[in-house]
């Protein structure tokens, strides 16, 4: 009997592979897939020559278990993966972009049913690190007037997914 190759072995463990990935969540990043692979390579009895590239090839190209989602902003491109049989919820996608982000602004208002309007954009906040050297300056009316006389700041850190725009804001550490 001929020896099985790495893809045939992965096929034998396909249900275990899917279960292990689903424990990571519905939307996965490279880190989630890599850690699942390296934590289970021995359990799935994969040859030591099996690479993470082989694992991705099996999941995406050969078996279509996962589908990639490419999100691009002006400064970066993020690739996430979702299970082929699951429709992606844009809120879940927004919350998976970075660690420790949370819904903010109008998205949070909508989530808590505090509006009847249809939300067209999603806002998530990614906290900045604590700035220990930050001092609270005194407020002077002329500085406040000067700040409000300028155009409002707008973020250019956003991603488009289907018909929605996901804005990533950086809130001050609180």
C-alpha positions, -999 to +999 in steps of 0.1 A: +000+000+000+015+034-010+023+059+017-002+088+020+009+123+011+004+153+033-028+164+015-043+129+018-036+129+055-052+163+059-082+149+041-084+121+067-083+147+095-105+172+077-133+172+103-108+176+131-091+205+112-124+222+107-133+218+144-100+231+156-103+262+133-139+268+144-127+270+180-108+301+169-140+318+157-159+324+124-134+350+111-098+340+112-065+358+108-031+344+098-022+340+134-053+319+142-046+296+113-009+293+120-013+285+157-040+259+149-016+243+124+014+242+147-005+231+178-021+202+160+005+190+134+015+160+156-021+151+165-030+151+128+001+129+121+013+153+093+047+147+079+074+171+094+079+184+058+044+198+058+045+236+057+021+263+067+018+270+029+006+234+023-020+239+051-033+271+035-033+254+001-054+226+015-078+249+033-083+275+005-073+262-029-079+224-027-109+220-003-124+255-003-129+253+034-119+289+039-124+320+017-101+350+020-114+385+025-089+412+014-095+446+030-074+475+019-070+510+033-047+538+022-019+525+044-024+487+048-040+456+035-055+430+059-064+395+049-090+376+070-105+342+063-140+329+068-156+295+064-170+291+029-204+279+042-209+310+065-221+344+055-198+371+070-215+396+093-198+430+087-199+438+124-180+406+132-155+414+105-150+449+119-144+435+153-119+409+140-096+435+123-074+441+153-071+428+188-091+446+215-113+467+192-148+476+202-178+491+185-181+529+190-200+559+179-231+553+158-224+515+156-227+512+194-258+533+194-274+510+167-263+478+185-281+490+216-312+498+196-310+535+204-318+545+168-343+534+141-320+545+113-301+521+091-264+522+098-243+525+066-209+527+082-193+507+110-171+524+136-146+505+157-122+520+182-087+507+188-073+521+220-040+538+220-014+528+245-012+547+278+008+579+275+022+584+309+039+617+301+006+633+290-002+663+312-036+680+313-031+715+301-052+743+313-081+752+290-082+787+276-112+800+256-090+813+228-075+778+223-110+762+223-122+788+198-091+782+176-097+744+177-133+747+167-125+772+139-106+745+120-122+718+099-132+687+117-107+659+117-115+629+095-099+596+096-085+580+064-082+547+082-111+528+067-119+496+048-147+489+024-165+456+026-195+450+003-217+481+008-203+492+041-174+512+052-156+502+084-138+531+101-111+523+126-106+551+151-079+555+177-093+566+210-071+580+236-062+555+263-089+556+290 
